[in-house]
Amino acid sequence: MTEHDLRREPAPRLKTARLRFGIVALVVPLVITVIGVAVILQWMPDLPDPVAIHWGTTGVDGFGPPSTFLWLMIGVGLGIPALLAVMTFATGRESWGATARFMGGMAAGMSAFALVLCLGSVALQRGLDDATQTPGIGGVIAVAFPALLVVGAAAWAVQPRVDATPGASLESTRAIEVVPGERVVWVATTAMPRPVLWGLAAVVVANITLSAFLFARDPGSGWVSVIALAAVCGAVAVTAVFRVRITPEAFSARSLLGIPRVTIPVAQVTAVRAREINPFAEFGGWGWRISTDGRHGIVLRRGAAIEVSRVGRRPFVVTIDRADEGAALLQAYVDARPDHSVSERGESR
């Protein structure tokens, strides 16, 4: 079957998958949220004012107006699913896959979670004169999480399986031949798109502000936010930018901090190609990722990537500019190996 056929064959199934995704990610949460809001409105006259909205290890430790649960039901039950749906439709316009199916299940599950959590919290306080008398919420949470899993699994099951269509291979802009004894080194940097980097910077700044506020207010508990801030900064530092290097000896990629990193000796490379990558459809997102077919690597943006096939392991992928140039050079080093036969060269190309 040709690549063109592979792209055309799942079209009806793809249409069904997107339709059912829309039902489980938007319609189901809307119905659940409407039910939740209607019940809460009916029960509100029986609630104390203020109501308990947070429970700690010693019982109720946070209070708010009764309308809090209305906004929580709307925000978690409908807002989050709608956000997941919009993000999935926007990133999956040209391809669909297991990630989209998972997002549909998560959207429906989150709505069910919000329904049980909000209605359970309100039910505990009906008829009370003082919210401090509210019993523990452990039983409600014990039901809310199974509801998320059960509804999410059902939403997953009703969506048809559609495997992500791999991106097309890219033709090299020029042939590269390495003369015996010649040493050519290719170095390039790959980074997340600038809007994403600005978004991550905003998250870091927000965390710094929150950590400073909490630490100034209570140094004892403020350390928790400081640790969380360090974790966020570390995650950004090791995933935002990578340096890729191709030499006669190996292909390597490492973050600005040096870890994580990967080195693939040329002796272990069986084939190299440049190809188009759809991060969401093929890898479920951005960063150091693993796809449903076992490929893994550095997927920071949509577009061209170098895919390195190797002995005994799944291919490694890195999205980067001038991927065709880097892939051609690495393939030239593979072809120049004494143990690389003519037949192997033909297969790798």
N, C-alpha and C positions, 0 to 999 in steps of 0.2 A: 504493500500500500504506500503510495507516495505521501510526502509531507503535506501536499495540498489536500489530499483525501483525509488525512488525519485531522486537519483543521476544519473540514466541512462536515465530517460525519456526526459529531456530537451536537450540531446546531439545535435540533428539536429538543434534545435532552437538556441542553444548556438553557433553553427558554423555559422549560419546565422547572429546572433547578432555581432559576432566578425568580420565577413566579412564586414557588413555594417558600423560598427564602423571604420574599416580601411578606407573605402571610404570617410566617412564624416570627419574623423579626419586627413587624410593624402592626399587623392586624391583631395578632394574639396579645401582645403587650397593651394595645389600646383597649381591647375588651376587658382584660384583667384589671387595668388601671381604672376604667369606668366603674367596674364592680366595686373595687376597693374604695374609691372616692365616695360612691353612693352609700356604702355601709358605714364609713367613718362619719359622714354627714348625719346619718340617722342616729349614730351613737353619741355624737358630740354633746347633746344636752345632758347626758348622764355622766359626763367626765368632770373631774375637779379642775380648777383653774388656779395655778398652772398645773400642767401634767408632768409626769416623769418622762424624760426623754433620754436619759443615760443611766446605766447601771454600772457600778464598780464592784470590787470584791466584797465590799461591806453593804451593798444594797444600792438604793437610788442615790445618785450624787449629781444629777443634772435635771433642770426643770425648764419648761418653756410653755408657750401658749398651745392650746389644743389643736390649733391649725397646723402645728409643726408636722403632724402625721399626714395631713393632706398634702403638704409640699413634699414630704419624703416619699409618699406614694407616687406622686406625679414625677418627681425627679428621678428616682431609682426605677420605678415601674415602667415609665414611658420615656423619660429623657435619655437615660443610658442606652436602652435598646434602640432608640431613634438615632443616637450618635453612632452606634455600632453599624446600623443599617446604612446610614449615609456614607460612612467611611468605607464599608464593603462595596457598595455600589460604585463609589467614586474610584476606588483602586482596582476594581474587578471589571472594568468596562470591556477590556479586550480579552480577558481570560478569567476562568473560574476554577475553583478547586476545593480541596478539603478545608482550607482555611475559611472560605466563605461559608461553607456548611457549618463549621464550628461556631462561627460568629452568629449564625441564625439560632443555633441551639443555645448559645450563651445569652442572647437577647431575650428569648422566651423564658429561659431559666431565671434570669435576673428579675423579670417581672413577677414571676411566681414567688421568688424569694421576698421581694418587697411586699407582696400581698400578705404573706404569712407573718412577716415581721411586723408590719404596721397594724394589721387587724389583731394579731396576738397581743401587741403592746397596749392597744386601746382596750381590748377585752379585759385585760388584767385590771384596768382602772375604772371600769364602769361601776357606778354606784358608790365610789369612794368619796369621802369628804375632803381627804388630804392625800396628795400624791405620795407622801412619805410612807404611806401604808401599803404601797404597791409591792406585791411579792416579786421574787426574783424572775428574771427573764430567760433563765437557762432552758426551760421547757420549750419556749417559743423558738429559740435559736435551734434547738435540737430538731424541730420540725421544719424550720425555714431552709436549712441546708439540704436535707433530703428532697424538699420540694424543688429546689434549684436543679438538683441532679436528675430527678425523675422527669420534670418538664423539659429540661434541656436535652435529655436523651431521647425523649419522644419527638422533640422538634428536629433533632439530628436524623432520626429514623425516617421521618416523612419526607425528607429532602433526598432526591436521587443523587447517587454518586457520580460526580463529574471530575475526572482527572485533569489537572492543569496541563494545558498544551505547552510543551517546551518551546522556548524561543528559537527563532531561526538561527542557523549558523551564519557567521559573517565571513565574507571572502576577504583575504588579506589584500591590503592596498598595494603591496609589493612583495616579491619573493625575496627571501633572505637566505643567502648561502654563506656559510662560515668556512673560510679557508683553514686547513689544518695548521694549528699553531697560532691562529688568530684569536684574540680575546676581545669579545664585545660584551659590554655590560649595559643592561636596560634597567633604569630606575624610574619609578613614578609613584605618585601619591594619590590615594583615593580617600574621599571624605564624604560625609553625609551632605545632602543639599544644604545650601546656605539658610533657607527658611527653617529647616529642621535644627540646624546648629543654633540659630537665634532662639528658637523655641526652647531648646535644652538650656541655653544660657539664662533664659527667663525663669525656667524651673529652678536652676541653681540659685539665682538671686532671690527668688521667693523663699526657698528653703533657708538661705542665709538670714533673711529678715525674720522668718518665723523662729529659727533657732535662737537668734539674738534676743527676741522678745521673750521666749519661754525661759531661756537661761537667766535673763535678768529678773524675771518674775519668780522663778523657783530653780536655783542652781542644781538642786538635787535631781529633779525630774527633767531639767533642761538638758542633761547629758544624753538622754535618749534621742532628742532631736539633733544634737550635735553628731552622734553616731550615725543617725539616718542621713544627715547632710554629707558626712564623709563617704558613706556608701554611694550616694547619688553622684557626687563628684568623681569618685573612683570609676563608677560605671561609665560616665560620660568620657572620662579620659582614656579608657581602654577600648572604647568602641567607636568613637567619632571619626578618628583619622588613622589610616594605616599606610605604611611604606612598603612598596612591593619592589623586589629586586630579582633580576634574572641574570645569572652568570653561567659560565661553562660548566660549573659544578652543580648548581642547584637553583630552584625557584624558592623564594622566601617572602614572607609577608609578616609584618609585626606592627603592633600599635606604637604610638608615640612613647609609651612607657616601657616598651620592650616586651610586654606581655599583654594579651596572649600573642603567640607567634607560631608560625608553622614553617618548616623547611622540608622541601621535597627534593632529594637528590635527583639529578638528571638520570642516573642509573635506574631509578625506580619509576620513571615516567614512561608510559606506553603510548600516549597520544596527547596532543594539545589542540585546542580550537578556540576561536572567539565566537561568542554567541550572545543573543539578546536574552536578558533576564527580566522577568516580572517578579519583583520581590514578594508581593502579597500573595499572588496566585501560586507561585512555585515554592516559596519558602515561608510563607505565613507572616512575613514582616521584614524588618530591617535589623541589621547587626550581624553578629556571628550566629549563623542559622543552620538548621538541618532541614532538608526538604523531605517530603513524603516518600521520595524514591531513594533516599539514603545519601544524596549529595549533600555536602556541607561546605561552609566557607564564609567569606566576608561579603555580605550583601548590603551595601549602604545606599544604593539608589537603583532606579530603573535604567536599563540600557545595556550597553556593551559590557562583556565580562570575559575573562580568561578562564577556561575550564581545563583543568589538568587531570587526565586519567592516569592512574598509577597501579602498580602491581599489588594485588591482594587487598585493595581498599577502594572505597567509593571515590568518585571524582571530587576534586576540590575546586571551588569557584571563588573568584574575586571580581567584583564590578569595578571597572576602572576605565579612564580615557585611553584611547589608542590601544585598546585590547587586541585588535588584529595585529598590530605591530609587535607587541610583546609575545603573543601566541606564536607568531611566525618565527621569532628569534629562538624561543624555547624549543619549538619543533625542529629548527635547524640543528640545535645542539643534540637533540634526540636522534635525528637522522645521521649525525656525524659519529655516533657511537660505533665502535667496531662490531659490537654484537647485534646491531640493528640491521636486519636483513632487508633485502629489496622488497620482499613480500610484506614485511611489517610496515615498511614505509608507505606502501600503497594502501594498506588497511587504515593506518593512522590518518591519512589524508581524506 
